[in-house]
Amino acid sequence: MIHSTRRPSVGDMPVRRLGLGDLRDCLMLAIDRQWLPEEAKWRLLFEVGEVYGIDDPGGGLAGTAVLARYGRDLGAVSMVLVASRYGRMGLGRRLMLHVLDRAGDATVFLSATEYGRGLYQKLGFRAVGRIVTHIGHFRPEPEDFKHDGLRPAREADLTAIRGLDTHASGAPRAGLITRLSSIAERTWVAERGGKVVGFGAAWRNVDNVVVGPVIADSTAMARGLIAELASELHAPVRLDLGADLADHADLADHADHTDLAGWAAARGVRPAFTTTLMTRGGPLPGARARIYTPVMLALG
């Protein structure tokens, strides 16, 4: 019997909802695209998002995409990956159309590499700013620890922390913040007059510790939180810092966000790569000036 070696057409390969049993194949797909196998990140995405994929008839996954919903009006798209052997066959577009259909009328945002930006533009996304990822061993200065009112978070702070995140992101993300609190290596809050007014978390990824989110009402507070979170970690620190975000009215008067990048670089956490923040369906809601770093690029 002669077996056909013809690769199936894209239209013959259905999109399905993935589960934790597919985690290994997601990690292998990431490696195929020269991404790190970020197991902790993928596990969080499976818990708080909807992970979709296309099976490769030869084994493993041909592609993935993730949608995280924050209520009815906001969603984050991430991990749009297509195996190198299926490159430029339309799988990325097909996965994107699937998750956008699932998102409905919600405003959707993502962080785009140069490789994917053209596709997202064709699907109606527009660039609203840049995110510069800084990575390095954090070397604090004594003045970084002089901000008043900072302390480690307690379990009783969780309600206030979730409220701050909802206000800043403009969407209900209680499930994400609650789950993050259980995996974070450190969580600190800023307190003023007995009230929690800012917070930050740090969680360990494959080869670094992500400091995010950091939500504060001033750059000075953000610096203090980052210093407390990043000191004595004995591992490279990652900070995803926004730039050129004045397209958002809420951010137009907050040029001091860029000052944070210079402060981080002076302490050994230097620019590593840049992605483009893109939205579809409307502007991002919330008090965005308060978000100094996201939970991660994949979730905002």
LUMDO-918044 format. One line per 3 residues: number of its first residue (from 1); for each residue x, y, z of N, C-alpha, C. Coordinates in Angstrom, 3 decimals. Atoms other than C-alpha are relative to their C-alpha. Example, Ala and Ser with C-alpha at 12.3 -4.5 7.8 and 13.67 -1.06 7.14 Angstrom:
1	0.890/-1.190/0.000/12.300/-4.500/7.800/0.900/1.200/0.000  -0.820/-1.190/-0.060/13.670/-1.060/7.140/-0.770/1.090/0.730
This chain:
1	0.839/-1.186/0.000/0.000/0.000/0.000/0.880/1.244/0.000  -0.746/-1.243/0.074/1.248/3.478/-0.884/-0.676/1.025/0.894  0.534/-1.008/-0.909/0.807/6.091/1.861/0.321/1.391/-0.531
4	-0.205/-1.359/0.477/0.350/9.710/0.828/0.803/0.799/1.009  -0.779/-0.892/-0.870/2.882/12.168/2.225/-0.481/1.438/-0.121  0.512/-1.355/0.174/0.752/15.164/1.276/-0.383/0.595/1.334
7	0.356/-0.697/-1.224/0.509/17.636/4.104/-1.439/0.494/-0.116  1.395/-0.428/0.088/-3.160/18.346/4.955/-0.093/1.509/-0.166  0.205/-1.435/0.145/-4.506/21.740/3.955/-0.408/0.605/1.330
10	0.348/-0.688/-1.244/-5.042/24.330/6.677/-1.480/-0.184/0.325  1.434/0.125/-0.225/-8.793/24.069/6.198/-0.428/-1.345/0.534  0.326/1.339/-0.490/-8.682/20.359/7.072/0.436/-0.214/1.450
13	-0.576/0.162/-1.332/-7.047/20.978/10.464/-0.810/0.815/1.006  0.901/-0.741/-0.892/-9.627/21.895/13.126/0.717/0.596/1.209  -0.458/-0.614/-1.245/-9.002/24.226/16.059/-0.751/-0.641/1.153
16	0.662/0.576/-1.170/-9.715/22.671/19.455/0.497/0.669/1.262  -0.393/-0.512/-1.315/-9.626/23.760/23.085/0.981/-0.984/0.616  -1.020/0.840/-0.597/-6.484/22.430/24.730/-0.177/-0.070/1.512
19	0.015/0.165/-1.449/-6.076/21.173/28.280/1.403/-0.246/0.518  -1.319/0.178/-0.603/-3.226/20.592/30.707/0.733/-1.218/-0.549  -0.631/1.158/0.612/-2.624/17.243/29.047/0.797/0.348/-1.240
22	-0.724/-0.461/1.188/-1.352/19.233/26.067/1.198/0.884/0.353  -1.047/-0.926/-0.429/1.166/21.198/28.143/1.349/-0.334/-0.625  -1.307/0.374/0.555/4.191/19.229/26.970/0.100/0.399/-1.468
25	-0.042/-0.357/1.421/3.265/19.773/23.322/0.082/1.517/-0.187  -0.128/-1.460/0.054/2.861/23.521/23.999/1.450/0.410/0.226  -1.393/-0.319/-0.281/6.369/23.613/25.463/0.893/-0.380/-1.182
28	-0.788/0.413/1.150/7.773/21.676/22.500/-0.204/0.950/-1.177  0.265/-0.968/1.061/6.091/24.088/20.101/0.780/1.290/0.251  -0.765/-1.202/-0.343/7.654/27.023/21.948/1.477/-0.186/-0.334
31	-1.403/0.284/0.298/11.084/25.403/21.652/0.239/0.015/-1.511  -0.113/0.009/1.457/10.494/24.848/17.935/0.116/1.413/-0.559  -0.058/-1.392/0.453/9.993/28.613/17.568/1.083/0.790/0.721
34	-1.135/-0.597/-0.710/13.113/29.283/19.672/-0.447/0.898/1.147  0.441/-0.622/-1.233/11.090/30.448/22.668/0.390/-0.913/1.153  -0.267/0.815/-1.173/11.818/29.270/26.188/-1.209/-0.862/0.350
37	1.111/0.853/-0.457/9.729/26.358/27.533/-0.489/0.464/1.376  0.392/-0.665/-1.246/8.019/28.527/30.179/-1.183/-0.715/0.646  1.070/0.836/-0.543/6.073/25.917/32.092/-0.888/0.758/0.981
40	0.817/-0.725/-0.977/4.959/28.183/34.953/-0.958/0.954/-0.697  0.829/-0.933/0.765/3.667/30.742/32.459/-1.145/-0.733/-0.694  1.048/0.754/0.695/1.785/28.148/30.413/-1.038/-0.541/0.983
43	0.958/0.520/-0.982/0.232/26.614/33.533/-0.967/1.095/0.447  0.876/-1.108/-0.382/-1.087/30.030/34.566/-0.972/0.326/-1.128  0.879/-0.267/1.138/-2.471/30.596/31.058/-1.106/-1.041/-0.101
46	1.035/1.046/0.013/-4.291/27.260/31.200/-1.030/0.238/1.098  0.910/-0.193/-1.129/-5.794/28.215/34.562/-0.912/1.208/-0.172  0.788/-1.236/0.063/-6.979/31.743/33.746/-0.463/0.336/-1.413
49	0.357/-0.299/1.383/-7.359/31.625/29.962/-0.579/-1.196/-0.726  0.469/1.051/0.899/-8.643/29.587/27.062/1.113/-0.250/-1.006  -1.110/0.349/0.874/-5.857/27.792/25.226/-0.542/-0.821/-1.168
52	0.474/0.682/1.203/-6.605/26.753/21.641/1.194/-0.471/-0.816  -1.085/0.522/0.802/-4.544/24.694/19.258/-0.491/-0.762/-1.206  0.237/0.834/1.176/-4.352/22.845/15.973/0.983/-1.154/0.072
55	-0.855/1.177/-0.072/-3.025/19.294/16.067/0.748/-0.210/-1.308  -0.779/0.412/1.162/-0.249/18.271/13.722/-0.277/-1.480/-0.232  0.264/1.427/0.251/-1.280/14.981/12.062/1.226/-0.873/0.206
58	-1.215/0.765/-0.221/2.343/13.914/12.394/0.410/-0.081/1.459  -0.311/0.014/-1.423/2.289/14.442/16.161/0.303/1.382/0.537  -0.226/-1.306/-0.602/2.407/17.387/18.527/-1.016/1.021/-0.480
61	0.891/-1.102/0.368/0.869/20.772/17.792/0.561/0.772/-1.183  -0.379/-0.851/1.124/0.901/22.770/14.583/-0.073/1.472/0.371  0.119/-1.399/-0.392/-0.115/25.982/16.367/-0.829/0.167/1.251
64	0.768/-0.327/-1.204/-1.572/27.635/19.472/-0.377/1.475/-0.003  0.369/-1.383/-0.315/-3.317/30.824/20.592/-0.771/-0.027/1.303  0.650/-0.059/-1.311/-4.598/31.907/24.005/-0.842/1.263/0.089
67	0.874/-1.132/-0.306/-7.501/34.145/24.972/-0.267/0.011/1.491  0.352/-0.197/-1.409/-7.813/35.466/28.530/-1.090/1.050/0.059  1.139/-0.919/-0.079/-11.170/37.096/29.236/-0.008/0.704/1.349
70	0.173/-0.785/-1.213/-11.568/39.887/31.761/-1.388/0.610/-0.064  1.383/-0.428/0.133/-15.312/40.173/32.051/-0.457/-0.109/-1.445  0.576/0.062/1.340/-17.379/40.775/28.928/0.664/0.967/-0.988
73	-0.416/-1.114/0.854/-15.550/43.833/27.599/1.492/0.075/-0.294  -1.445/-0.085/0.219/-11.812/43.093/27.644/0.590/-1.402/-0.064  -0.683/1.283/0.111/-9.590/40.239/26.562/1.439/0.189/-0.451
76	-1.409/-0.012/0.399/-5.888/39.497/26.077/0.277/-1.227/-0.854  -0.386/1.096/0.882/-4.551/37.379/23.214/1.512/-0.182/0.107  -1.430/0.264/-0.131/-1.173/35.686/23.467/0.349/-1.372/-0.559
79	-0.549/1.311/0.381/1.008/32.705/22.549/-0.504/-0.462/-1.366  0.366/0.357/1.372/0.103/32.834/18.861/1.258/-0.578/-0.645  -1.186/0.718/0.457/2.640/30.225/17.802/-0.379/-0.970/-1.109
82	0.192/0.963/1.084/2.855/28.232/14.566/1.318/-0.740/-0.199  -1.209/0.807/0.187/5.313/25.366/14.128/0.732/0.438/-1.268  -0.799/-0.465/1.134/8.175/26.248/11.786/-0.325/-0.771/-1.273
85	0.309/0.806/1.185/7.179/23.408/9.458/-1.325/0.400/-0.645  1.268/-0.486/0.546/3.790/25.118/8.966/0.020/1.510/-0.237  -0.104/-1.443/0.175/5.094/28.645/8.539/-0.566/0.487/-1.322
88	0.553/-0.685/1.179/3.325/30.978/6.093/-1.014/-0.842/-0.763  1.084/0.772/0.613/0.448/28.583/5.474/-1.376/0.487/0.453  1.269/-0.561/-0.433/-2.225/30.700/7.163/-0.507/-0.507/1.331
91	0.466/0.519/-1.290/-2.390/28.859/10.486/-0.115/1.094/1.046  0.069/-1.082/-0.974/-1.628/31.984/12.502/-1.271/0.812/-0.175  1.230/-0.743/0.281/-4.456/33.861/10.824/-1.223/-0.804/0.433
94	1.149/0.834/-0.359/-6.818/30.949/11.345/-0.199/-0.065/1.509  0.081/0.011/-1.462/-6.024/30.739/15.055/-0.467/1.348/0.529  0.420/-1.328/-0.435/-6.395/34.496/15.447/-1.484/0.224/-0.266
97	1.423/-0.166/0.299/-9.788/34.503/13.719/-0.850/-0.792/0.980  0.754/0.826/-0.953/-10.891/31.736/16.065/-0.109/0.699/1.353  0.058/-0.616/-1.333/-9.944/33.561/19.273/-0.747/1.331/-0.058
100	0.746/-1.251/0.111/-11.335/36.866/17.987/-1.490/-0.272/-0.065  1.413/0.383/0.013/-14.624/35.144/17.259/-0.462/-0.343/1.411  0.336/0.333/-1.384/-14.566/33.792/20.809/-0.092/1.253/0.866
103	-0.001/-1.235/-0.796/-13.858/37.289/22.159/-1.232/0.849/-0.251  1.221/-0.752/0.294/-16.979/38.694/20.485/0.275/1.483/-0.158  -0.103/-1.458/0.125/-17.393/42.461/20.885/0.987/0.624/0.978
106	-0.936/-0.529/-1.001/-14.763/42.808/23.610/1.173/0.719/-0.663  -1.279/-0.574/0.393/-11.787/45.108/23.229/1.081/-1.028/0.281  -1.042/1.019/-0.129/-8.781/42.855/22.677/1.360/0.682/-0.149
109	-1.346/-0.547/0.118/-5.113/43.661/23.218/1.017/-1.130/-0.016  -1.091/0.975/0.044/-1.832/41.870/22.651/1.329/0.731/-0.089  -1.357/-0.514/0.139/1.916/42.373/22.660/0.627/-0.695/-1.193
112	-0.412/0.577/1.276/3.267/41.855/19.146/1.501/0.103/-0.221  -1.356/-0.052/0.524/6.695/40.918/17.909/-0.060/0.545/-1.428  -0.033/-0.475/1.377/7.819/42.274/14.555/-0.518/-1.070/-0.959
115	0.417/1.102/0.867/7.101/38.833/13.083/-1.520/-0.038/-0.155  1.448/0.118/0.054/3.393/38.971/13.937/-0.753/1.291/-0.240  0.696/-1.290/0.043/2.652/42.675/13.722/-0.810/0.193/-1.285
118	0.707/-0.178/1.264/1.676/42.645/10.038/-1.328/-0.731/-0.026  1.248/0.764/-0.055/-0.926/39.917/10.575/-1.011/0.711/0.879  0.940/-0.640/-0.915/-2.455/41.743/13.528/-0.570/1.287/-0.593
121	0.501/-1.210/0.659/-2.708/44.976/11.576/-1.078/-0.343/-1.023  0.990/0.413/0.999/-4.582/43.158/8.800/-1.308/-0.435/0.661  1.192/0.446/-0.726/-7.013/41.851/11.431/-0.645/1.125/0.803
124	0.654/-1.138/-0.630/-7.849/45.344/12.687/0.656/0.529/1.256  -0.712/-0.519/-1.168/-5.324/45.863/15.486/0.784/1.246/-0.390  -0.829/-1.170/0.233/-3.551/49.190/15.835/0.998/0.142/1.137
127	-1.057/-0.183/-0.994/-0.329/50.012/17.605/-0.303/1.209/0.868  0.257/-1.107/-0.924/-0.761/52.158/20.712/1.204/0.289/0.892  -1.183/-0.258/-0.801/2.714/51.986/22.207/0.986/-1.141/-0.085
130	-1.021/1.033/-0.052/5.832/49.974/22.883/0.155/-0.498/1.433  -0.377/0.547/-1.300/6.833/47.697/25.741/1.445/-0.462/-0.116  -1.417/0.344/0.019/10.542/47.474/26.424/0.285/-0.925/1.178
133	-0.305/0.978/-1.042/11.540/44.359/28.334/1.446/0.155/0.439  -1.318/-0.153/-0.612/14.479/44.885/30.692/0.310/-1.275/0.787  -0.419/1.207/-0.716/16.441/41.928/32.080/1.406/0.208/0.548
136	-1.345/-0.087/-0.573/19.419/41.763/34.415/-0.031/-0.189/1.503  -0.111/0.126/-1.460/20.666/41.320/37.955/-0.168/1.390/0.624  0.342/-1.280/-0.613/19.206/44.101/40.094/1.014/0.367/1.072
139	-0.967/-0.518/-0.978/21.750/46.178/42.011/-0.563/1.289/0.602  0.653/-1.186/-0.573/19.847/48.557/44.297/0.992/0.956/0.645  -0.722/-1.018/-0.744/21.116/51.762/45.820/-0.722/0.239/1.330
142	0.643/-0.196/-1.313/20.444/52.684/49.480/-1.255/0.861/-0.059  1.176/-0.871/0.056/17.988/55.431/48.482/-1.242/-0.698/-0.542  1.153/0.717/0.551/15.770/52.848/46.766/-0.906/-0.559/1.092
145	0.776/0.595/-1.090/14.571/51.645/50.164/-0.530/1.049/0.971  0.425/-1.078/-0.889/13.535/55.015/51.580/-1.456/0.396/-0.177  1.409/-0.340/0.169/9.920/55.044/50.372/-0.794/-0.510/1.209
148	0.761/0.360/-1.201/7.597/55.050/53.375/-1.212/-0.859/-0.343  1.268/0.711/0.091/4.709/52.669/53.916/0.028/-1.296/-0.772  -0.081/1.274/0.720/5.998/49.571/52.121/0.192/-1.150/0.981
151	-0.115/1.189/-0.861/5.622/46.147/53.683/-0.413/-1.237/-0.780  0.467/1.232/0.643/5.149/42.487/52.740/-1.519/-0.119/0.116  1.456/0.159/-0.009/1.553/41.673/51.840/-0.415/-1.095/0.966
154	0.620/1.012/-0.852/-0.670/39.751/54.199/-1.253/-0.534/-0.698  1.188/0.601/0.610/-3.578/37.477/53.345/-1.192/0.957/0.046  1.117/-0.934/-0.150/-5.970/40.154/54.596/0.040/1.133/-1.026
157	-0.127/-1.072/0.995/-4.663/42.518/51.871/-0.589/-0.385/-1.356  0.362/0.479/1.331/-5.965/40.387/48.996/-1.193/0.751/-0.582  1.173/-0.727/0.512/-9.322/42.173/48.714/0.403/1.370/-0.523
160	-0.457/-1.314/0.444/-7.626/45.566/48.505/0.856/-0.106/-1.255  -0.857/0.196/1.170/-5.064/44.248/46.008/-0.851/-0.246/-1.245  0.875/0.261/1.149/-7.804/42.906/43.754/-0.733/1.258/-0.424
163	0.676/-1.249/0.325/-9.613/46.235/43.971/0.909/0.963/-0.746  -0.955/-0.866/0.693/-6.481/48.162/42.949/0.218/-0.472/-1.429  -0.200/0.521/1.350/-5.974/45.866/39.988/-1.216/0.277/-0.886
166	1.208/-0.261/0.774/-9.592/46.225/38.863/-0.066/1.461/-0.431  0.020/-1.432/0.330/-9.334/50.017/39.003/1.027/0.328/-1.076  -1.062/-0.321/0.943/-6.038/50.118/37.106/-0.236/-0.631/-1.367
169	0.186/0.711/1.269/-6.900/47.519/34.443/-1.355/0.290/-0.633  1.324/-0.289/0.515/-10.521/48.616/34.093/-0.829/-1.232/-0.280  0.710/1.253/0.270/-11.705/45.022/34.168/0.111/-0.915/1.214
172	-0.057/0.942/-1.131/-12.501/42.262/36.678/1.024/-1.100/-0.264  -1.050/1.018/0.164/-9.381/40.127/37.049/0.282/-0.696/1.329  -0.190/0.564/-1.338/-9.939/38.722/40.533/0.587/-1.403/-0.065
175	-0.516/1.365/0.112/-9.287/35.151/39.395/1.486/-0.019/-0.285  -1.428/-0.076/0.328/-5.933/36.069/37.882/0.816/0.456/1.200  -0.765/-0.545/-1.117/-4.792/38.127/40.871/0.031/-0.973/1.172
178	0.031/0.995/-1.075/-5.906/35.485/43.362/0.958/-1.141/-0.295  -0.905/1.094/0.365/-4.043/32.764/41.457/1.450/0.460/0.067  -1.362/-0.520/-0.039/-0.976/34.953/41.114/0.514/0.080/1.431
181	-0.428/-0.137/-1.393/-0.906/35.549/44.851/0.477/-1.326/0.584  -0.395/1.310/-0.520/-0.514/31.803/45.388/1.312/-0.502/-0.597  -1.244/0.456/0.620/2.464/31.408/43.026/1.117/1.041/0.109
184	-1.014/-1.047/-0.087/4.270/34.711/43.642/1.032/-0.331/1.070  -1.069/0.210/-0.969/7.608/34.434/45.364/-0.027/1.098/1.066  0.122/-1.118/-0.922/7.076/37.867/46.926/-1.166/0.873/-0.435
187	1.024/-1.007/0.262/4.168/40.291/47.196/0.141/1.078/1.073  -0.118/-1.133/-0.912/4.538/43.753/48.726/-1.117/0.990/-0.279  1.009/-1.034/0.171/2.045/46.538/49.298/0.560/1.340/0.473
190	-0.262/-1.365/-0.467/2.237/50.292/49.732/-1.219/0.457/0.777  1.097/-0.363/-0.892/0.149/51.610/52.593/0.104/1.487/0.339  0.045/-1.412/-0.373/-0.943/55.171/53.315/-1.245/0.234/0.847
193	1.136/-0.238/-0.888/-3.122/56.165/56.250/-0.780/-1.254/0.323  0.648/1.271/-0.318/-3.854/52.521/56.973/-0.712/-0.641/-1.172  0.674/0.519/1.189/-5.085/51.923/53.402/1.043/-0.448/-1.015
196	-0.892/0.506/1.040/-3.385/49.801/50.726/-0.247/0.788/-1.277  0.153/-0.870/1.173/-2.735/52.132/47.757/0.871/-0.447/-1.180  -0.819/0.524/1.080/-0.264/50.106/45.674/0.478/-1.392/0.355
199	-0.521/1.342/-0.286/1.167/46.630/45.319/0.876/-0.465/-1.163  -0.815/0.632/1.030/3.647/44.505/43.395/0.243/-1.445/0.363  -0.272/1.418/-0.210/4.440/40.829/42.950/1.189/-0.413/-0.850
202	-1.111/0.569/0.759/7.409/38.784/41.757/-0.191/-1.506/-0.050  0.173/1.445/0.151/7.132/35.271/40.352/1.099/-0.553/-0.900  -1.170/0.586/0.648/9.806/32.907/39.071/-0.389/-0.694/-1.295
205	0.179/0.634/1.292/9.934/31.957/35.402/1.207/-0.902/-0.270  -1.042/0.977/0.297/12.414/29.685/33.597/1.377/0.491/0.425  -1.359/-0.470/-0.250/15.560/31.807/33.782/0.054/1.388/0.615
208	0.009/-1.308/-0.651/14.483/34.965/35.590/-1.183/0.089/0.943  1.150/-0.279/-0.858/12.081/36.434/38.100/-0.730/1.207/-0.582  0.814/-1.064/0.566/9.277/38.511/36.602/-0.537/0.866/1.136
211	0.575/-0.931/-0.966/8.436/41.592/38.664/-1.226/0.618/-0.662  1.241/-0.465/0.602/4.806/42.174/37.784/-1.188/-0.755/0.558  0.157/-1.404/0.333/2.346/43.502/38.207/0.594/0.914/1.078
214	-0.290/-1.072/-0.954/3.479/46.715/39.831/-1.014/1.093/-0.265  1.042/-1.021/0.115/0.567/49.075/40.425/0.228/1.022/1.105  -0.356/-1.052/-0.955/1.368/52.400/42.072/-0.556/1.333/-0.470
217	0.516/-1.320/0.377/0.242/56.018/42.128/1.111/1.007/-0.264  -1.114/-0.871/0.356/3.730/57.440/41.501/1.189/-0.873/-0.388  -1.208/0.730/0.363/7.050/56.434/39.989/0.843/-0.294/1.233
220	-0.757/0.239/-1.228/8.654/56.821/43.416/-0.508/-1.244/0.721  0.570/1.186/-0.636/6.253/54.240/44.828/0.348/-1.253/-0.796  -0.333/1.142/0.840/6.869/51.932/41.856/1.449/-0.426/0.207
223	-1.405/0.319/-0.242/10.618/52.176/42.392/0.185/-0.717/1.331  -0.117/0.621/-1.312/10.255/51.344/46.064/-0.498/-1.429/0.000  0.540/1.358/0.065/8.080/48.323/45.353/0.932/-0.926/-0.772
226	-0.899/0.830/0.797/10.412/47.034/42.647/1.263/-0.326/0.784  -1.212/0.229/-0.787/13.431/47.463/44.922/-0.233/-1.072/1.061  0.293/1.003/-1.029/11.785/45.467/47.713/-0.213/-1.383/-0.612
229	0.298/1.277/0.637/10.612/42.763/45.312/1.237/-0.639/-0.622  -1.110/0.527/0.796/13.834/42.429/43.324/1.280/-0.218/0.785  -1.245/0.135/-0.759/16.478/42.678/46.046/0.133/-1.414/0.555
232	-0.349/1.297/-0.594/18.191/39.494/47.236/-0.680/-1.181/-0.693  0.615/1.118/0.727/16.596/37.323/44.550/1.040/-0.989/-0.522  -1.080/0.852/0.517/19.946/35.947/43.294/-0.383/-0.629/-1.341
235	0.402/0.444/1.334/18.476/35.648/39.793/-0.250/1.245/-0.835  0.332/-1.153/0.843/18.032/37.941/36.793/-1.451/0.430/0.206  1.331/-0.586/-0.167/15.028/40.250/37.101/-0.512/0.441/-1.368
238	0.635/-0.463/1.240/12.584/40.971/34.266/-1.044/1.051/0.326  0.974/-1.085/-0.113/10.677/44.245/34.009/-0.518/0.329/-1.391  0.619/-0.379/1.266/8.235/44.867/31.139/-0.539/1.419/0.155
241	0.300/-1.407/-0.248/8.110/48.665/30.980/-0.571/0.663/-1.243  0.666/-0.674/1.098/5.752/50.700/28.822/0.778/1.216/-0.477  -0.621/-1.187/0.594/7.026/53.373/26.440/-0.888/0.493/-1.127
244	0.776/-0.597/1.100/5.414/55.762/23.944/-1.484/-0.330/0.119  1.398/0.357/-0.228/1.996/55.187/25.503/-0.906/1.217/0.088  0.788/-1.219/-0.122/0.743/58.774/25.254/-1.255/-0.022/-0.850
247	1.224/0.147/0.781/-1.890/57.576/22.772/-1.203/-0.199/0.916  1.062/0.155/-0.991/-3.887/56.746/25.909/-0.113/1.290/0.795  0.185/-1.274/-0.707/-5.359/59.886/27.438/0.448/-0.107/1.450
250	-0.350/0.190/-1.400/-4.810/58.444/30.888/1.513/0.063/0.218  -1.445/0.054/-0.148/-1.081/58.171/30.198/0.698/1.253/-0.506  -0.626/-1.137/0.664/-0.481/61.457/28.383/0.800/0.873/0.955
253	-0.682/-0.862/-0.962/0.581/63.272/31.546/0.945/-0.776/0.906  -0.828/0.842/-0.868/2.744/60.470/32.883/1.278/-0.418/-0.706  -1.280/0.269/0.643/6.050/60.785/31.060/1.001/-0.615/0.967
256	-0.938/0.548/-0.972/7.696/59.709/34.313/0.103/-1.514/-0.091  -0.153/1.431/0.239/7.044/56.095/33.239/1.339/-0.271/-0.679  -1.270/0.212/0.692/10.055/56.489/30.953/1.174/0.165/0.946
259	-1.071/-0.162/-0.975/12.140/57.620/33.920/0.310/-1.306/0.714  -0.191/1.284/-0.673/11.629/54.194/35.454/0.952/-0.883/-0.792  -0.888/0.800/0.840/13.416/52.588/32.493/1.461/0.383/0.234
262	-1.364/-0.443/-0.263/16.521/54.711/33.069/0.475/-0.420/1.374  -0.329/0.424/-1.368/16.435/53.956/36.791/0.339/-1.486/0.023  -0.240/1.445/0.025/16.204/50.201/36.097/1.325/-0.317/-0.685
265	-1.242/0.262/0.729/19.038/50.287/33.542/1.219/0.364/0.836  -1.119/-0.417/-0.847/21.281/52.153/35.995/0.274/-1.002/1.115  -0.144/1.008/-1.051/20.737/49.276/38.437/0.192/-1.403/-0.570
268	-0.380/1.282/0.590/21.678/46.531/36.014/-1.084/-0.729/-0.751  1.115/0.649/0.701/18.260/45.695/34.542/-0.191/0.773/-1.303  -0.132/-0.776/1.228/18.817/46.751/30.948/-0.928/-0.489/-1.111
271	0.889/0.383/1.103/16.743/46.738/27.750/0.500/-1.251/-0.710  -0.343/1.252/0.681/16.653/43.300/26.100/-0.711/-0.115/-1.352  0.739/0.028/1.260/13.911/43.474/23.456/-1.258/0.843/0.142
274	1.170/-0.868/0.035/10.876/45.498/22.428/-1.145/-0.683/-0.738  1.204/0.461/0.680/7.322/44.515/21.523/-0.956/1.182/-0.141  0.963/-1.069/0.271/4.382/46.572/20.294/-1.328/-0.328/0.660
277	1.320/0.157/-0.591/1.222/47.002/22.355/-1.039/0.370/-1.050  1.003/-0.209/1.036/-1.767/46.675/20.010/-1.385/-0.286/0.564  1.376/0.194/-0.446/-5.521/46.938/20.546/-0.930/-0.113/-1.198
280	1.047/0.150/1.023/-8.629/46.066/18.559/-1.350/0.157/0.688  1.342/-0.148/-0.540/-12.163/47.232/19.248/-0.179/1.156/0.955  0.139/-1.145/-0.895/-11.444/50.341/21.283/1.233/0.193/0.850
283	-1.149/-0.256/-0.884/-8.990/51.900/23.751/-0.041/-0.896/1.226  -0.053/0.781/-1.228/-7.841/50.068/26.820/-0.667/0.771/1.132  0.675/-0.674/-1.114/-9.970/50.836/29.884/0.911/0.135/1.209
286	-0.672/-0.031/-1.284/-8.891/51.678/33.396/0.948/1.168/0.187  -0.981/-1.037/-0.358/-6.382/53.931/35.131/1.379/-0.521/-0.346  -1.198/0.674/0.507/-3.500/52.701/32.991/1.302/0.619/0.500
289	-1.219/-0.636/-0.499/-1.021/55.220/34.365/0.498/-0.666/1.274  -0.393/0.649/-1.252/-0.992/53.187/37.575/0.714/-1.330/-0.229  -0.618/1.295/0.286/0.268/50.019/35.838/1.421/0.241/-0.497
292	-1.404/-0.211/0.369/4.067/50.232/35.813/0.601/-1.242/-0.643  -0.336/1.234/0.701/4.597/46.578/34.878/-1.226/-0.901/0.025  1.144/0.909/0.025/2.005/43.966/33.814/0.309/-1.288/0.761
295	-0.237/1.339/-0.552/1.543/40.504/35.283/1.024/-0.719/-0.883  -0.894/0.492/1.047/3.219/39.331/32.067/-0.507/0.558/-1.312  0.446/-0.538/1.289/3.092/40.417/28.434/-1.221/-0.748/-0.498
298	1.095/0.806/0.515/0.678/37.570/27.688/-1.342/0.334/0.620  1.259/-0.233/-0.715/-1.917/38.727/30.223/-0.276/1.469/0.296  0.191/-1.406/-0.308/-1.397/42.475/30.631/0.111/0.299/1.479
